[in-house]
Each structure stands twice: as C-alpha cells, then as structure tokens.
Amino acid sequence: MENNDIQAAWWQPALVLFIKMSGWIAGPIVAALFFGKWLDRKFGSAPWFFLICIGAAFIFSLIGIVKQSKTTMKKIIENEKRKKEKKSENN
C-alpha cells in the first residue's frame, strides 16, 4: 500500500504548480477585465481604463509568475541537494 501511495503522489507537485501559475495568469486578468469595464462605464472613458487595467494586470501576472518560479526552483534545488546528501551517506 505504501508503494502505491508513493507512486500516486509523483504528479501532485506538478499539478499544484500548474494551478498556481494558472491562477497568476487568469486571476489578475479576469479582475482587471471587470474592474476596467466598471471604471469605463462609471467615467465614460471607454476603452482607456480597461486597457490600463489589463496592462497593469499583465505586469502583475508577470511579477507573480517570476516570484513563484524562483520559489519553486529553490525548493527543487534544495530537494536535489538533500537527495544527493542521502545518497552519499548511504554509500
């Protein structure tokens, strides 16, 4: 049973990372879409607030993706170092 649990879990970190990255892309863009449209209706400035909000969301998404990528890469590197240390201890 333990072997099946280990085999079933290999894909979970990749799925979590995919969901986080997708959230960094979709979340700010969808929020900017609604917020920009609302501002344009309120001030009658179509499409300027919409375009400004979409541009800001794009930049916000890029920053979030870069931060998430760096954090994930650090975790991967630390895990690889631990694996190498365990291998060297066992040999």
C-alpha positions in Angstrom: 0.0 0.0 0.0 2.8 2.4 0.8 4.4 1.8 -2.6 1.1 2.8 -4.3 0.9 6.0 -2.3 4.4 7.0 -3.3 3.7 6.2 -7.0 0.4 8.1 -7.0 1.9 11.2 -5.4 4.6 12.0 -8.1 2.3 14.1 -10.2 0.8 16.2 -7.4 3.5 18.8 -7.1 3.3 19.4 -10.8 -0.5 19.8 -10.6 -0.2 22.3 -7.7 2.4 24.3 -9.6 0.2 24.3 -12.7 -2.8 25.6 -10.7 -0.7 28.3 -9.0 0.7 29.5 -12.4 -2.7 29.5 -14.0 -4.1 31.5 -11.1 -1.3 34.1 -11.6 -2.4 34.4 -15.2 -6.2 34.2 -15.0 -6.9 35.9 -11.7 -5.5 39.3 -12.4 -6.7 39.4 -16.0 -10.3 38.5 -15.0 -10.2 41.0 -12.2 -8.9 43.7 -14.5 -11.5 42.9 -17.1 -14.4 43.5 -14.7 -12.7 46.5 -12.9 -11.7 48.2 -16.2 -15.1 47.8 -17.7 -16.7 49.1 -14.5 -14.4 52.2 -14.4 -15.1 52.9 -18.1 -18.9 52.8 -17.5 -18.6 55.0 -14.4 -16.4 57.7 -16.0 -17.4 57.2 -19.7 -13.8 56.8 -20.8 -14.0 53.6 -22.9 -11.6 51.9 -23.5 -8.9 53.7 -21.6 -9.4 52.4 -18.0 -10.0 48.9 -19.4 -6.7 49.0 -21.3 -4.8 50.4 -18.4 -6.2 47.8 -16.0 -5.4 45.0 -18.4 -1.8 46.3 -18.8 -1.4 46.5 -15.0 -2.8 43.0 -14.6 -0.3 41.7 -17.2 2.6 43.3 -15.3 1.2 42.0 -12.0 0.9 38.5 -13.5 4.5 38.5 -14.8 5.8 39.6 -11.4 3.8 36.9 -9.7 4.9 34.2 -12.1 8.6 35.1 -11.7 8.3 35.1 -7.9 6.5 31.7 -7.9 9.1 30.3 -10.4 12.0 31.4 -8.2 10.4 29.9 -5.1 9.7 26.6 -6.8 13.2 26.4 -8.3 14.7 27.0 -4.8 12.6 24.1 -3.5 13.7 21.8 -6.3 17.3 22.6 -5.8 17.1 22.0 -2.1 15.4 18.7 -2.6 18.0 17.6 -5.1 20.8 18.6 -2.6 19.1 16.5 0.1 18.8 13.5 -2.2 22.5 13.7 -3.1 23.4 14.0 0.6 21.3 10.9 1.4 22.9 9.0 -1.4 26.4 9.9 -0.2 25.5 9.0 3.4 24.2 5.6 2.3 27.3 4.8 0.2 
